[in-house]
C-alpha cells in the first residue's frame, strides 16, 4: 500500500524502488486497493470542456485524467468553468511553468490519472504535468494503458532504471532487479550487446513515451572522468539514431558525493556545460535518509543541487529531478524546471537503502502532509497542529473522504499529499512576479518556518529541514 517503507523509515521494504522487488514478487498489485479507493474509482466520470473547445477533461471515476474528443452518451458535463488545454511536449520543456512529474509506483497506480486530472483542472494554468513509469515495474501493455489514460500529462517518460545494475556504486537492496523485472525489462540482461543503448530506447518507444532517456547507469565517483566519458559516448550514439520528432534527455544517476563534494561537482558541471547537444537533463541523486518522507537537510548536498540548477538555468537547459519529492520542489527556486513525486516514500526520495528488521504485526504509520509546514507528520501530530490558531484547513478534494470515515485511508492521505504538492508547485509560478521562482519559494519557506516555530510537536515531528532551506535561500 502507499506510504509503506522500511522500518523505521517506516515500513516499506516492498516500495523501496516503487516496484516488485524480491519480496514484492509475492504481492498481487490489483488486490491491494481498499474499499474507499474502489468506491472512488467506481464513481461516474464528469467532463469539463477544454479552453479551446477541442475536447473534454474527465474528472473522477476510473477514467479520470483522460482527454476525450466527445463526451460519452449519458455522461455529465460540468459547464461552470473550462479546463486548461494540455501543452505539447516541446512547449512544456521550453516553457516557463514548473513541470510536476507524477511517478507511477508499484501499487495503487490506478488512482494516479484521476489525481493528475484534478491537479490540472485546478492548477493547470500555473504548472505542467508529466508522468513517469518504471519499465521494470510492469508489463508493456499495462504501462502503455496507463500512459493512454493519463493523457492530461504532457510529458510521458518511461524510465529504464538501468541504475539497478549498479549495486557496487549505489546502496540498493539485495537483488535490486527482482524476478519479474528481468522479464519486464529484458535489456537489463543484454548490456554487452553493441546496440544495447538502442534496445533501451526501443523499450521506451514501445510503451508510448514521448521524452526518451539514455540508460542512466550510475556514475562512479572513484573513476569520475572515465564514467562521464562512457556516459557521453553512449548518449551520443543514441542521439545519432533518434527518429524525426523525438526528444532525448541525458539521464544521469549519481551518488550524493557528486553534488556535495566540490571536486566531483565541478567535474560534473563542467561536463554538462560542454554538452550542447543535450538540452534536457534527467538527474536522479541518491542520498542518505533518516526517516521516510523527510527531505534532506544536508547543507553540502543542498548547495550542490543549487549549483546544478543554477547552471542549467543559465545555460538554457531543462533540468528534471525525478524521485525527489519536496526537495525537488525546493530546487525550483534555483533553476530546476521540474521534479518528481509519487505515492510512496520511495517515489519521493531515492534514498540509500538500509536493511531494517520489520516488526511483525506493527501497524503502518498514519501520515498527513501539512502544506503549511512543508512537512509530513503522523495523525496524532496533525490533530495537535489543527487546533493551533492560524491553522489553515485543507480544501483538497481528498480530505473529506480521508477524515469522513474510518479506518484511515492511506491512499487518500497519499492523494492529498500529491495534490497539495501540486498546489505548492503552482503557487511558485503564481507568486513569481516578485523575485522570480526564487522569491516565491523563499517566501513560502520563510512563512512555514515562522508558523511552525514553537508548535507543540515531538522531536520526530519537527520540520528540521526548514532551517537549512531558509539559510540556503
Buried (B, 14 or more C-beta within 10 A) or exposed (E): BBBBBBBBBBBBBBBBBBBBBBEBBEBEBEEBBBEBBEEBBEEEBBBBBBEEEEBBBBBBBBBBBBBBEEBEEEBEEBEEEBBBBBBEBEEBBBBEBBBBBBBBBBBBBBBBBBBBBBBBBBBBBBBBBBBBBBBBBBEBEBBBBBBEBBBBBBBBBBBBBBBBBBBEBBBBBEBBBBEBBEEBBEBBEEBEEEEBBBBBBEBBEBBBBBBBBBBBBBBBBEEBEEBBEBBBEBBBBBBEEEEEEBBBBBBBBBBBBBBBBEEBBEBBBEBBEEBEEBBBBBBBBBBEBEBBBBBBBBBBBBBBBBBBBBBBBEBEBBBBBBBBBBBBBBBBBBBBBBBBBBBBBBBBBBBBBEEBEEEEEEEBBBBBBBBBBBBBBBEEBBEBBEEEEEBEEBEBBBBEBBBEEEEBBBBBBBBBBBBBBBBBBBBBBBBBEEEBBBBBBBBBBBEBBEBBEEBEBEEEBBBBBBBBBBEBB
